[in-house]
């Protein structure tokens, strides 16, 4: 297809300790779109408030006071309360590559590959409960990736399974890890029995250079491996059309070769994520690299990288700022109506009113 499609987007960084007026302002702005997405299959397809509360009480009891604060700030409505619990939300298909690299110092780097039309772009330094956290927030109660003040960093990628089941959205699980775990061992123990509604690879790194990846799939026991690389498949997963479209094997093999060769330092390793085959430009079809995140546990720093800009923040030097970027899809596809969009992101693209 001739021509290109350009999509403008603004990232923002925010500071707030306990959830308060800043969080409330962002929720109020995003809630109409999130509500349409959350209820897109009808109210009856989502768990009730009581079911959601019981699930949180059973699996994440420490998080309940924070959850109740969020619900109050959101106005106390039934739909908002169910949404913020993230229990059995609508399915999400994301891309993403992530890897741990340990050379001169440990770092975990990830690309978030998705559509800019269904993304918030909010990096936040917060202290919701036990620990300070810097993270890219999602669904207002969760995070896409982040690091806490103890030096535990976490990232997730979609696991390449078409099936979804009963469980929590992955991003509230990552928030839970960052709030209540200080290292990889504690994180694994904390979440080992928590059900998640879809297949995801959760990669962890801590200040002691310990790392692991938890392969999660609905209805299956979580599998913990001493692996520092994850793209968009798992052992035993089989969704050939999806795997081919997102080139998950190519990206995994590339990262495996780079990590094995050990020819980079932590910073130059992060820069590799800004180039093919890790960097993607199919933004209109839901598979463009929106940002690269690098978390450095020794430094206590988070770097958010784009090809022409970078944020470099720490817990003591975090600032509120904005960055406006234009995503260009060289293939020029319209945002909806393409077969790939139907295969890859159909479960969220109906929310393009976001």
N, C-alpha and C positions, 0 to 999 in steps of 0.2 A: 504494500500500500504506500503510495507516494505521500510526501509531506510528513509532518511530525505533530504530535500533540503536546502542548505545554500546560502544566498544572502548577499554579503558584501556591505556596504553603508557608506558614510562619511557625517556627519553633519558639517556645518560650521557656525560660527557667524561672522557677518560683521558690520562695522560701516561706516555710511556716512550720512551727514545732508541732504542737498538738493540732488536730484538725480544728479549723476555725473559719474566719471570714474569707480567707484566701481560698481554701478548699470549697467553701459554700458558693463563692462567686463562680468558680469554674464549673461546679456541678450544675448550678442554675443555667449556665450558658449551654451546657452540653446535654442536659437532661431531656429536652424535647426530642432530640434525635436518638438518644439512647433508648428512650421509652418506645419509640416506633420500632427500633430494632428488636428490643427485648420482647415485645408483644407481637412481632410480625406474624407468628403462626397462630395467634389467638391466646387469650389469657389462660384458657384451660390447658395449654401445652406447657405452661410454666408451673413449678411447684408453688404451693400456697406459702404465705408468710410463716405459718406455724411449721410447716415441713422444712422450710429454709432455716428457721431459728433452731429447730431440733437438730438439724444436720450440723450447724455451726457449734452448738452446745456439745454435741458428741465428739466432733473431730477437731475443732479449734477453740476450745473453751477460753483460752487466754485472750483470744481476739474479741470476745463478746463485748467488753466495755467500749473498745474502740468502735466496733460495729454499731453499737447503740448510739454513740456520739455522732457517727456519720449519718445514721438514719434521722436523728433529731435535726441535724444541720440541713438535711435534704427535705425537711418539712414533715417527716413522720408519715408520709403516705404509704399505702400498701404496695403499690407498684415499685416505688423507689426502694422500699425495704427489701423486697424480693430481689430486685436487681442488684443491690449492693451486697447481698449475701453470695451472689454468684453461684448458686446451687442449681445445677441443670440449666445453664443458659443455652441460648441457641448455639449450634455448632459454629466453630471458626476454623478456617483453613489459612494458615500463614506459611510463609517460606522460612528463610533464615539459615545462616551458617554460623557456627560458633566453635571456638577452639581455645584450649589452654596452651600457653607457651611458656616454658621455663628455661631461660638462658641466663642473662645477667640479672633478671628478676622475674617473678611470676606475673603473668598478665592473662586475663581472659578477654577475648575479643569476639564481638558478634556483629553480623549484619542483620538488620531488620528489613525483610523483603515483604512488601505489602502494598496496598493502595493508599495514596495520600488522601483519598476521599473518605476513608474510614479509619482515621488515625488522629489522635489528639495532639501529639507533639509537645507534651508537657514534661519537662525534667524538673524534679522537685527534691529539695533538701527538706527533710521532715524529721519529726521525733514523735510518731504516733503513740508509741508505748515504751518498750524497754530500751530501744537503741535508736541512735541517729541513723538515717538512711538517705542516700542519694539514689534516685531511681527514675526511670521513665515510666510514668504512671499510666494505667489503663483501666477502663471501666470504673474509675474513681476510687475503688477499694483495692485494686490490684496493681501490679507492676509488670512490665515486659522484661526488664533486666535492672540490676542495681547492685549496690554494695552497702554494707552497714559499717558503723564506726569501728567494729572489731576486725574489719578486714575480710569479711565473708562476702564473696561476690557470687551472683547467680544469673543465669541466662536460660532461655528456653527456645526450642525450635519445634515445629509441628513434626509429629512422628510418622506421617505418611500412611495412616490407616483411615479407611473411609468410614468405619463404624464409630458411632458415639453411643454413650450409655449414661448411667446415673453417676453423678459426681459433681465436683466443683469445677468452675472455670480455672484454668491453669494460672491465671495472673494473681488470683487471691492466694493461691498456694505459695507463689514466690514472695508476695508481701509477708505472709506468715513466716516463711523461712528467715527473711531479713529482720523481722521484729524479734524473733525468739530464739535464734541460733547464733552461736559465736564462731562456729567452725564447721567444716564439712561433716565430721562425725556426728555432731549434734543435729545438723540439718537432716541427714539421712534418717536418724532415729525419730526425729520429730514428725516426718511426713510419710513414714513407711506404710502406714495403714490408712491414709487419707484417700478416698476415692476421687478420681478426676474423670471428667466426662468424655475426654478425648485422648488421643495418643500424642504424647509430647516427650521430648528429650530435655531433661533439666540438668545443666552442667554447672558444677560448683567448684569454687577455688577459694582457699583461705590464706591467711597471712603466713602460715607455716609451709606453704607450697603444697599442701595436700589438695587433691582434686578427685572428682568422680563425676560420672554421668548416671542419672537415674532415668531408665526407660520406663515410661508410664503408659499403660493402655487400659481402657475401660474393661472391667471384668477379669483382669489378669493381674497376677502379683507383680509388683514393681521389681525391676531388675537393676541392681547397682553394679556398675563396672568401673574398673580403674581405667577409664577412657576420658580423654580430654577433647575429643572431637565429636561433633554431631551436626548432621545436616537434616534431611527430611525423610528419613527412613529408619526402621528398626529391624532387628533380627526377626525374621518370620513375617514381616509386613509385605503385602503384595497389592500394589495399586499401580500397575505398569503405566497407565496413561498419565497419571499424576507425576510419577517418578521421572518419566521421560520429559515432560513439560518443564519441570523445575530443575532438571539435571542434577539430582541429588547425589548420584554416584560420582559424577565428574567432580563436583565440589568437594566431596568427602576424600576422594583419592588425591586431589590437589593438596588439600590441607595435610593429609597424612604424609605426603612426600616432603612438604615444607618442614613439618615438625621433625621428621626423621633426619633431615639434612642439617638442621641446627645452624644455619648460615645467617641468621638475623638476630638482632637484639629485640627487646620487647617493643620498642617504638617502631622499628622498621617492619616488624611482623604485623603490627596493626595497620600500617600503610598498605599492605598487600590486599586488604579487604576493600580497598577503593579501586581495585582493578579486576577485570575478568580473570578467571571464571566466577569469582565470588561476587563481584559487583554486577547488578542487573538493572536494566532500563525499561522493562516491560511494565511501566507504571499503570497504564490504562487497563492492563489485564491483571492487575493485582499482584505483580511480581517485580516490583522495582525496589532497589535499595534506598530506603528512606533515610537511614543514618547508619553509621558505624559507631559502636560503643566499645571502649577499652577501659577495663577496670584494673587498677594497680593496687593490690593489697598492701605492699610495703610502703608505698607512697601515701596511701589513703586518697588516691586521686581517681577521678572519672574524666575520661576524654570522650567527647562526642564529636565525631569527625564527618566532614563532608569533603568533596574534592576541592572545594575552594574556601573552606573555612573550618575552624575548630573551636570548640569550647574545652578549656582545661580547668576543671574545678576540683577543689578538695573540701573537706568539711570545714576548714578554717578560711578558705578563700573562695567561697561560693557567692556568685552575684546574680541578681535578677537582670535578665537581658532578653533580647529577641534576635532571631535570625530568619530572614525571609529568603526562601530558595525557590527556584523554578525547576521543576522536574520536567524533563523533555523525553518523551517516548518517541524514538526515531521511526518506529513503525507506523505511527500516526493512527493507531486504532482509537475508535470512540470508546467511551468509558463502559458502555453496556452493549449487549447484543452480540458479543463475539463468543464463539463456542468455548474458547479457553476460559473466559470469565464464568461461563456456566459450569464448567468442570471444576475449576479451581476455587473460585470465591463465591459461588452461588449462595452459600449459606450466610454470607454477610452483605454481598453487593445489593440485595433487595433493600438494604438500609442506606442506599445512596442519597436519601434525603438527609443524611448526616450533615 
